[in-house]
Amino acid sequence: MREKRIFLLSGGQLVAHHWQGGRFSGEFVFRADEEGLATFAEYLRNAPSDPVGLLVDVVEEEFREESVPHVMGADRRAVIRNKKTRLFRDPTYSYAVVQGREATGRRDDKVLMSALIRPDMLAPWLGQMARMKVPLAGIYSLALLSELLLKRLKITSPAALLVTQQSSGGLRQSFLLDQRLKVSRLAVAPEFDSTRYPAYILGEVEKIRRYLGSLRQLPRDTPLDVYIVSQGVTLESLRRQASDTVTTRHHFLDAPEVAHRLGIKRMAPTPYADLLFAHLLAKESPPNHYAPERETRYFSLQRARSGMIAASAVLLLVGLGWAGSKLFDVIATKQDTFMISQQVNFYGERVRFARENLPAAPALAHDVQMAVETADRLRSYKASPLKLMSVLSQGLESFPDLYIDDIEWAVGPDADVRIGGRGGDRARARDISQGLVADPAESGEQYHIAHVKGHLDPFDGDYRAALSAVNRFAEAISRIESVERVQALALPLNTSSAQRLLGTAGAGSATGSANFELRIVLKTRDAQPS
């Protein structure tokens, strides 16, 4: 278990407990005076840089139960922050926890708010820790840890009053309703006297019982279960003097027995509960109560550093494992490569010998293979460019000066699909001049779409005649029955207002070219392949 330290601040002194191996191994006491603070600074300078939890048990701690509107997130934080500002003169060291909701009305949230109302009593100790860059994990309320103590002791009374003796001379009384802390009070006890001290404890219990009754904190028809932690003669005297009533029931807990139930090893017999709470804080590591972020910055840095070291170790192990596996793969690959090389040489020699003994063939084996594969591929397609070729042939019969340079062709159920170099899907278009056909189309009614590029030859520079020839060619194709539409994508003369007009209206020098591009759409029904 990780090493840590618990500093208990109470009664004008600070006690440093060292937690190691699941138990406390030593303690150091420092008085809240000039000499004690100097000794504390020297202790911090020489002590190991283990995380610190500061446990506070002081009279100057207030508890308030308030109702706030039921909101979430940033709104809840803002409402609680404003509430603490109004309740406490200095909310620097304050805490709030939502303990449920009201049963009626708007069902507001019930929030327990607490604060250390004298920050100056913390300043000397925190100042020394900040100067030595001590990793402070948090500032914790001993009273709030009462919830955790009852939970570990499996005490589930609806209304419970936990009474503990503290080594600083105080008597801590914490009232819990349904296992949630509502009120806690630290009374300054008189000098210990085994004959009068039990009567003092029972008198303080009666005072707080009446106080709870005036606040209407005690449920009707529910007795108050008082759990008193003590030891030895005091505990025996309490058992004799306490008497149960309809409203109050007493339970007596032996401090060494409680320590054993919590798992504390070799605790010296004592009636004081300081070490019980310190043990809970060291073992459970509850959320921080009072420390603002600036007080815990060195702890956050230490935790980030530890996380980076752990992550680096994991990465190193992963890297070594990966490198080892790759080294094994390299060795195996070299062995496989050698074996494959041997096999290639063996079978290559056999192929060469077989070829030398084969009779002469009219064609190379590679050419025969390519022919067979091309025939198989053509049979797998559902569409054929034959219909498009037929349409173009009919149109070109009357225009011997028009030549086709390139055809991009596709088949599909959408007549408006774009193909070719104008933003279409080239995966569905193929160049007929390369001996390829379109991808298979779905069965049923289909559209054959083609982009046809060509030129006029001969061309003497007369763009008007070239334009007329292309237009008449397009009209001739559009009159064919299977043609859905013909669209001119590019003409010999660009008539767009955004371009410069070039060329001559009549015959002239044979400079330039008369290129054109048409989009032709055929509508047909393709037969299913056999």
C-alpha positions in Angstrom: 0.0 0.0 0.0 1.3 3.5 -0.9 3.0 5.5 1.9 1.3 8.7 3.0 1.0 11.0 6.0 -2.0 12.2 8.0 -1.7 15.5 9.8 -4.3 15.9 12.6 -4.9 19.6 13.6 -6.7 20.0 16.9 -6.5 21.8 20.2 -3.6 24.2 19.2 -1.3 21.4 18.0 -0.6 19.4 14.9 0.2 15.6 15.1 1.8 14.0 12.1 1.1 10.3 11.6 3.1 8.2 9.1 1.1 5.5 7.3 3.2 2.6 5.9 2.3 -0.9 5.0 -1.3 -0.5 6.1 -0.7 0.9 9.5 0.8 3.9 11.3 4.5 3.6 12.1 5.1 6.8 14.1 3.9 10.2 15.1 5.3 13.7 15.7 3.6 16.4 17.7 4.1 20.2 17.0 2.6 23.0 19.1 1.0 26.0 17.5 3.7 28.5 18.6 6.8 29.9 17.2 9.0 27.1 18.4 6.6 24.4 17.2 6.3 25.9 13.8 10.1 26.1 13.4 10.3 22.4 14.4 7.5 21.6 11.9 9.4 23.4 9.1 12.5 21.4 10.0 10.5 18.2 10.0 9.0 18.9 6.5 12.5 19.7 5.2 13.8 16.3 6.2 10.7 14.1 5.8 10.0 12.1 2.7 7.7 13.7 0.1 4.8 11.5 0.7 1.2 12.8 0.1 -0.4 14.5 3.1 -4.0 14.5 4.2 -4.8 17.3 6.7 -7.5 16.2 9.2 -9.1 19.1 11.1 -10.9 18.7 14.4 -11.6 22.2 15.8 -14.3 24.2 17.5 -14.3 26.8 14.7 -16.3 24.6 12.3 -19.9 25.4 11.4 -22.6 23.2 9.8 -25.7 24.4 8.1 -28.4 22.5 6.4 -30.0 24.5 3.6 -32.5 24.1 0.7 -31.5 25.2 -2.8 -33.3 24.9 -6.1 -32.9 21.6 -7.9 -30.6 22.6 -10.8 -27.6 20.8 -12.3 -24.1 21.4 -13.5 -22.8 25.0 -13.5 -26.1 26.4 -12.3 -25.9 24.2 -9.1 -22.3 25.2 -8.5 -23.2 28.9 -8.8 -26.2 28.6 -6.5 -24.2 26.8 -3.8 -21.3 29.2 -4.1 -23.7 32.2 -3.6 -25.3 30.4 -0.6 -21.9 29.8 1.1 -21.0 33.4 0.6 -24.1 34.5 2.4 -23.8 31.9 5.2 -20.1 32.2 6.0 -18.1 35.3 6.5 -15.1 33.7 4.8 -16.0 30.7 2.6 -12.3 30.0 1.6 -12.4 26.6 3.4 -16.0 25.5 2.8 -17.7 22.4 1.7 -21.2 21.4 0.4 -22.8 18.1 -0.3 -26.3 17.3 -1.6 -28.1 14.9 0.8 -31.4 14.4 -1.0 -34.5 16.3 -2.0 -37.4 17.8 -0.2 -40.5 15.5 -0.1 -43.0 18.3 -0.9 -43.3 21.6 -2.7 -40.7 22.3 -5.4 -38.7 19.3 -4.2 -35.6 21.5 -3.6 -32.2 19.9 -2.9 -31.2 19.4 0.7 -27.6 20.5 1.0 -25.3 20.3 4.1 -22.8 23.2 4.1 -19.9 23.5 6.4 -16.9 25.8 6.8 -13.8 26.5 8.9 -14.7 30.0 10.1 -11.2 30.9 11.2 -8.8 30.4 8.2 -6.0 32.1 10.2 -5.6 29.0 12.3 -4.6 27.1 9.2 -2.4 29.7 7.6 0.8 29.0 9.6 0.7 25.3 8.9 -0.3 25.6 5.2 2.3 28.3 4.7 5.1 26.0 5.8 3.8 23.2 3.7 3.6 25.5 0.6 7.1 26.7 1.1 8.4 23.1 1.3 6.1 22.1 -1.7 4.4 19.4 0.3 1.9 17.4 -1.8 -1.3 18.2 0.1 -4.1 15.8 -1.1 -6.8 17.7 0.8 -8.2 19.2 4.0 -10.7 16.9 5.7 -13.3 17.4 8.4 -13.1 14.8 11.2 -16.9 15.4 11.8 -17.7 14.5 8.2 -15.8 11.3 8.6 -18.3 10.2 11.2 -20.5 9.0 8.3 -17.7 6.7 7.2 -17.0 5.4 10.7 -20.6 4.4 11.3 -20.7 2.7 7.9 -17.6 0.6 8.7 -19.1 -0.3 12.0 -22.4 -1.3 10.2 -24.5 1.0 12.4 -27.7 1.8 10.6 -29.8 3.6 13.2 -32.2 6.1 11.7 -31.2 8.7 14.3 -27.7 8.3 15.7 -25.5 10.4 17.9 -21.8 9.5 17.8 -19.9 10.7 20.8 -16.1 10.4 20.9 -13.3 11.6 23.1 -10.4 13.5 21.4 -6.8 13.6 22.7 -7.0 17.4 22.5 -9.4 17.3 25.5 -12.6 17.8 23.4 -15.8 15.8 23.2 -17.0 15.4 19.7 -20.8 14.9 19.2 -22.0 14.2 15.7 -25.7 13.7 14.9 -26.6 11.6 11.8 -30.0 11.2 10.3 -30.4 8.2 7.9 -26.6 7.8 8.0 -26.0 11.4 6.8 -24.4 14.0 9.1 -26.6 16.9 10.1 -25.0 18.6 13.1 -21.6 18.2 14.8 -20.3 20.0 17.9 -16.9 19.9 19.6 -17.3 20.7 23.3 -14.3 21.7 25.4 -14.2 19.1 28.2 -12.9 19.8 31.7 -9.8 18.3 33.1 -10.2 14.6 33.1 -11.5 13.1 36.4 -12.6 9.4 36.2 -15.3 10.0 38.8 -16.9 13.1 37.3 -16.1 12.7 33.6 -18.9 10.1 32.8 -21.5 12.4 34.3 -20.1 15.3 32.1 -20.5 13.2 29.0 -24.1 12.2 29.7 -24.9 15.8 30.5 -23.5 17.0 27.1 -25.5 14.2 25.4 -28.7 15.5 27.1 -27.9 19.1 26.0 -27.5 18.2 22.3 -30.6 15.9 22.5 -32.7 19.0 23.6 -31.0 21.1 21.0 -31.9 18.7 18.2 -35.4 18.6 19.5 -35.6 22.4 19.3 -34.4 22.2 15.7 -37.0 19.5 15.0 -34.3 17.3 13.7 -35.4 14.2 15.6 -38.1 12.2 13.9 -41.3 11.5 15.8 -41.7 8.1 17.4 -38.0 7.4 16.6 -35.6 7.1 19.6 -32.2 8.7 19.5 -29.4 6.0 19.5 -26.4 7.3 21.3 -23.1 5.6 20.5 -20.3 6.5 23.0 -16.7 5.5 22.1 -14.5 5.2 25.2 -12.4 2.7 27.2 -11.7 1.3 30.5 -13.0 2.8 33.7 -14.8 5.6 31.9 -16.8 3.2 29.8 -17.7 1.1 32.8 -18.9 4.2 34.7 -21.0 5.2 31.7 -22.7 1.8 31.5 -23.7 2.1 35.2 -24.9 5.7 35.1 -26.7 5.8 31.8 -30.3 4.8 31.7 -32.4 4.2 28.6 -35.7 5.9 28.0 -38.4 5.9 25.4 -36.6 8.7 23.5 -32.9 7.8 24.2 -31.0 4.5 23.9 -27.3 4.2 24.9 -24.7 2.0 23.2 -21.2 1.8 24.5 -18.2 1.0 22.2 -14.8 0.0 23.5 -12.2 2.1 21.5 -9.6 -0.8 21.2 -12.4 -3.1 20.0 -13.5 -0.5 17.4 -9.9 -0.2 16.2 -9.7 -4.0 15.8 -13.0 -4.0 13.7 -11.5 -1.2 11.5 -8.3 -3.3 10.9 -5.9 -1.2 13.0 -3.0 -3.3 14.1 -1.4 -3.0 17.5 -3.2 0.1 18.8 -2.3 1.1 22.3 -5.3 1.0 24.8 -6.8 4.5 24.8 -10.2 6.1 25.1 -9.4 8.6 22.3 -10.7 8.3 18.8 -8.2 10.4 17.0 -6.4 7.4 15.5 -9.7 5.8 14.4 -10.5 8.8 12.1 -6.9 9.1 11.0 -6.9 5.4 10.0 -10.2 5.9 8.0 -8.7 8.8 6.2 -5.5 7.0 5.3 -7.2 3.8 4.2 -10.3 5.1 2.4 -8.9 8.4 0.8 -12.3 10.1 0.6 -12.9 13.2 -1.6 -11.3 16.5 -0.5 -13.5 18.6 1.8 -12.0 22.0 2.3 -8.8 22.5 0.4 -9.0 24.9 -2.6 -7.1 24.1 -5.8 -4.2 26.3 -5.0 -3.5 24.3 -1.8 -3.4 21.0 -3.6 -1.4 22.0 -6.7 1.8 20.1 -5.6 -0.3 17.0 -5.0 -1.8 17.3 -8.5 1.7 17.7 -10.0 3.0 14.7 -8.1 0.1 12.6 -9.2 0.5 13.7 -12.9 4.2 12.8 -12.6 3.4 9.4 -11.2 0.9 8.9 -14.0 3.5 9.8 -16.6 6.0 7.4 -15.1 3.5 4.6 -15.1 2.4 5.3 -18.6 6.1 5.4 -19.7 6.7 2.0 -18.0 3.7 0.5 -19.8 4.8 1.9 -23.1 8.3 0.5 -22.5 6.9 -2.9 -21.8 4.6 -2.8 -24.8 7.5 -1.6 -27.0 9.7 -4.4 -25.8 7.0 -7.0 -26.3 6.3 -5.6 -29.8 10.0 -5.5 -30.7 10.4 -9.1 -29.5 7.4 -10.3 -31.6 8.8 -8.5 -34.6 12.2 -10.0 -34.1 10.5 -13.4 -34.1 8.6 -12.5 -37.2 11.8 -11.4 -39.0 13.5 -14.7 -38.2 10.5 -16.7 -39.3 10.2 -14.6 -42.5 13.8 -15.3 -43.4 13.3 -19.0 -42.9 10.1 -18.9 -45.0 11.9 -16.8 -47.7 14.7 -19.3 -48.0 12.3 -22.2 -48.3 10.2 -20.4 -50.9 13.3 -19.5 -52.9 14.2 -23.2 -52.9 10.8 -24.1 -54.1 10.7 -21.5 -56.8 14.1 -22.7 -58.2 12.9 -26.3 -58.1 9.5 -25.6 -59.9 11.1 -23.1 -62.3 13.6 -25.7 -63.4 10.7 -28.1 -64.0 8.7 -25.6 -66.0 11.7 -24.7 -68.1 12.3 -28.4 -68.8 8.6 -28.9 -69.7 8.6 -25.9 -72.1 11.6 -27.2 -73.9 9.8 -30.4 -74.6 6.4 -29.0 -75.6 5.5 -28.8 -79.4 5.3 -25.4 -81.0 2.0 -23.5 -80.4 0.2 -21.0 -82.7 0.0 -18.4 -79.8 1.8 -17.7 -76.6 0.2 -19.1 -73.4 -0.1 -15.6 -71.9 -2.0 -14.3 -74.9 -4.4 -17.2 -74.8 -5.0 -16.6 -71.1 -5.8 -12.9 -71.6 -8.3 -13.8 -74.4 -10.1 -16.3 -72.3 -10.3 -13.9 -69.3 -11.6 -11.1 -71.5 -14.3 -13.4 -73.0 -15.4 -14.5 -69.5 -15.6 -10.9 -68.3 -17.7 -9.8 -71.3 -20.2 -12.5 -70.6 -20.7 -11.4 -67.0 -22.0 -7.9 -68.0 -25.8 -7.3 -68.5 -25.4 -4.3 -70.8 -23.6 -3.8 -74.1 -22.5 -0.7 -76.1 -23.9 -2.2 -79.3 -27.1 -0.1 -79.2 -25.1 3.1 -78.8 -22.7 2.1 -81.6 -25.7 1.5 -83.8 -27.2 5.0 -83.1 -23.9 6.7 -83.8 -23.5 4.8 -87.0 -26.9 5.9 -88.2 -26.1 9.5 -87.4 -22.7 9.5 -89.1 -24.0 8.1 -92.4 -24.9 11.6 -93.6 -21.9 13.4 -92.1 -18.6 12.0 -93.6 -16.6 14.9 -92.3 -17.3 14.2 -88.7 -14.9 11.9 -86.8 -15.4 10.3 -83.4 -12.2 10.6 -81.1 -13.5 9.3 -77.8 -16.6 7.7 -76.2 -17.3 7.4 -72.5 -20.3 5.2 -71.8 -22.3 4.1 -68.7 -25.6 2.3 -68.0 -27.9 2.9 -65.1 -31.5 3.8 -63.9 -30.7 7.5 -63.7 -30.7 9.5 -67.0 -29.0 12.5 -65.3 -25.9 10.7 -64.0 -22.7 12.5 -64.7 -19.8 10.6 -66.2 -16.4 11.2 -67.5 -14.2 14.2 -67.0 -17.1 16.5 -66.1 -17.5 15.4 -62.5 -19.1 12.0 -63.1 -18.3 8.6 -61.6 -15.4 7.2 -63.6 -15.9 3.9 -61.9 -19.1 3.4 -64.0 -17.5 4.6 -67.3 -15.1 2.9 -69.6 -13.3 3.9 -72.8 -14.7 1.8 -75.7 -11.5 2.3 -77.7 -9.7 0.2 -75.1 -12.0 -2.7 -75.6 -13.9 -2.3 -72.2 -17.6 -2.2 -71.4 -19.6 -0.6 -68.6 -20.3 -2.2 -65.2 -23.3 -4.5 -65.0 -26.6 -2.5 -64.7 -29.7 -3.6 -62.8 -32.3 -5.5 -64.8 -35.3 -3.7 -66.2 -35.6 -0.2 -67.9 -32.1 1.4 -68.2 -30.5 4.5 -69.6 -27.4 4.4 -71.8 -25.5 7.6 -71.3 -22.5 8.5 -73.5 -20.2 11.4 -73.8 -19.0 11.6 -77.5 -16.0 13.7 -78.4 -15.1 14.3 -82.1 -13.8 16.8 -84.6 -14.4 17.9 -88.2 -11.8 17.0 -90.9 -11.1 18.7 -93.1 -11.6 22.1 -91.4 -10.6 25.3 -93.2 -11.4 27.7 -90.3 -15.1 28.3 -91.1 -16.6 28.0 -87.6 -20.1 28.8 -88.8 -20.1 25.8 -91.2 -18.6 23.6 -88.5 -21.2 24.7 -86.0 -24.0 24.0 -88.4 -22.7 20.5 -89.2 -22.5 19.6 -85.5 -26.0 20.9 -84.8 -27.4 19.0 -87.8 -25.6 15.8 -86.6 -27.1 16.2 -83.2 -30.6 16.7 -84.6 -30.2 13.6 -86.8 -29.3 11.5 -83.8 -32.2 13.0 -81.7 -34.7 11.8 -84.3 -33.7 8.2 -83.9 -36.5 6.4 -82.0 -34.5 5.0 -79.1 -32.8 8.3 -78.3 -34.1 10.1 -75.2 -32.2 13.3 -75.5 -29.0 14.9 -77.1 -27.2 17.7 -75.4 -24.2 19.7 -76.8 -21.5 20.0 -74.2 -18.9 21.7 -76.4 -19.2 23.2 -79.9 -16.7 24.4 -82.4 -17.7 28.0 -81.6 -18.1 28.9 -77.9 -21.1 31.2 -77.7 -20.9 31.9 -74.0 -21.0 35.6 -73.1 -18.1 35.1 -70.7 -15.6 34.0 -73.4 -13.9 35.9 -76.2 -15.2 35.3 -79.7 -12.5 33.8 -81.9 -12.5 32.4 -85.5 -13.9 33.6 -88.8 -17.4 33.6 -90.2 -16.4 32.5 -93.7 -13.7 30.5 -95.2 -10.2 31.5 -94.1 -6.9 30.1 -93.1 -7.0 26.5 -91.8 -5.8 27.4 -88.4 -7.4 26.1 -85.2 -9.6 23.0 -84.8 -13.3 22.3 -84.8 -13.9 20.0 -81.8 -17.2 19.1 -80.3 -18.7 17.0 -77.5 -22.2 15.6 -77.2 -24.1 13.9 -74.4 -26.5 11.2 -75.8 -29.1 9.4 -73.6 -30.8 6.2 -74.8 -33.7 4.6 -73.1 -33.9 0.9 -73.5 -34.7 -2.4 -71.7 -31.7 -4.8 -71.5 -32.2 -8.6 -71.4 -30.9 -10.6 -68.6 -27.8 -12.6 -69.3 -28.2 -16.3 -69.8 
